[in-house]
Amino acid sequence: MKKSAIAGGSLLGLLVVAGAYQGFAVSSDPLTLAEYRMIKAGSSEKLLRNYANTCQQDSESEPGGRYPVTWTCYGADGSSNAVFFYSEGVLFSKAETGLT
């Protein structure tokens, strides 16, 4: 087999994987501006996870949960986002950029 055929096959494989990943990202459940507005100060982290699966925990609390935990959730375009700040499992602050 020629090297160009091997390289072409590898490139095709990468494109298939990238397409599968993109399909996954599109089918995810991004956070909307309306959902962002429904998440109020005093709500739990569990409520946040009910609204969107594009959220990831940016920082972790030590045992006992006394230090703030930050979550970032992404909008449909992948660049818009919202950041939520929790202390002892309760939302105390939030901010968003570009959600629709």
Secondary structure by P-SEA (a helix, b strand, c coil): ccaaaaaaaaaaaaaaaaaaaaaaaaacccccaaaaaaccccccaaaaaaccccccccccccccccbbbbbbbbccccccbbbbbbcccccccccccccc
